[in-house]
Structure formats: C-alpha cells, structure tokens
Amino acid sequence: GGGVANLHVTRVAGAPGTLAAHVEDSADGVTWASLIEFTPVPGLASERLEVTGTVKRYVRAFWQVSGAGASAFTFAVAFARR
C-alpha cells in the first residue's frame, strides 16, 4: 500500500502568487479526497512526499494558484503506487 508523490516547479512568471498542489484519490472517480498536500510555494521548488496505507483506485492532481495578480506556474506532479 501507499505511494510516493513528487512536485517540481520549474518556472514562475507574472505577478507574485502561490501554488498549492495536492494529490487526491477516489474509489468511484466522482468523490475525491486529499491524499497528499504539498507545501504551498511562491517560486521554484521540489518536494517528495510519501503516504502509507490504502490508495483508492483513481488518483489525480489538483492545484490552485492564489495571489493578487496573474501568476503563471510551470510544474509537474507525479504519483507512483508502492
């Protein structure tokens, strides 16, 4: 059970902002719950997090950009089951 998730932010442009990325899982592909929450970042960053226990059938990345302006983030989120 469990898995490993990686976040890599490779470029930030525009007004200052913050990227908050999560990995979510779901048993039915309809109802989603947060599985892993990366530390919110304002710039270039990398983070690797692990989760133990059961990971449901469906997995997706979810993200939000917050801030006063139009921030643009280039990033990748990856998840691998154990």
C-alpha atoms as one frame of an Amber mdcrd trajectory, in Angstrom:
protein
   0.000   0.000   0.000   0.872   3.653  -0.102   2.743   5.681  -2.659   5.166
   8.477  -3.433   4.343  11.890  -4.913   6.675  14.486  -6.413   6.136  18.165
  -7.192   8.580  20.082  -9.411   8.010  23.796 -10.092  10.307  24.767 -12.961
   9.139  28.271 -13.908   7.180  31.152 -12.404   6.061  34.234 -14.336   3.787
  37.188 -13.754   2.698  38.797 -10.519   3.610  37.226  -7.172   1.431  34.294
  -6.210   1.412  30.920  -4.506   0.898  27.449  -5.941  -0.857  24.914  -3.711
  -0.834  21.395  -5.201  -2.442  18.222  -3.872  -2.826  14.602  -4.883  -6.347
  13.286  -4.434  -7.809   9.783  -4.584 -11.276   8.357  -5.165 -12.953   4.967
  -5.080 -15.520   5.919  -7.750 -13.967   8.755  -9.805 -16.678  11.128  -8.539
 -15.990  11.823  -4.848 -12.405  12.970  -4.254 -10.397  13.290  -1.015  -6.978
  14.824  -0.420  -4.287  12.155  -0.195  -1.107  14.275  -0.181  -0.747  18.039
   0.277   2.461  19.688  -0.886   3.787  22.759   0.902   2.404  25.866  -0.890
   5.217  27.545  -2.870   5.739  31.056  -4.291   8.602  30.077  -6.616  10.847
  27.322  -7.914  10.639  24.235  -5.729  10.770  20.461  -5.499   9.150  18.248
  -2.890   8.784  14.496  -2.440   6.160  13.105  -0.050   5.154   9.565   0.857
   1.842   8.154   2.009   1.169   4.809   3.670  -1.981   2.738   3.733  -4.629
   2.235   1.107  -4.642   4.358  -2.041  -8.008   4.224  -3.779  -8.459   3.208
  -7.427  -8.438   6.678  -9.027  -5.718   9.284  -8.430  -5.442  12.843  -9.759
  -3.529  16.074  -9.197  -5.396  19.188  -8.064  -3.942  22.685  -7.734  -4.836
  26.288  -7.002  -2.921  29.484  -7.691  -3.620  32.351  -5.304  -2.345  35.893
  -5.144  -3.124  39.434  -6.163  -2.197  39.100  -9.841  -1.940  36.740 -12.749
   0.751  34.279 -11.699   1.787  31.539 -14.112   3.476  28.386 -12.841   5.073
  25.647 -14.935   5.102  22.485 -12.831   4.727  18.723 -12.797   3.068  16.437
 -10.260   3.745  12.707 -10.340   2.418   9.859  -8.193   3.507   6.227  -8.045
   1.905   3.456  -6.032   4.057   1.140  -3.953
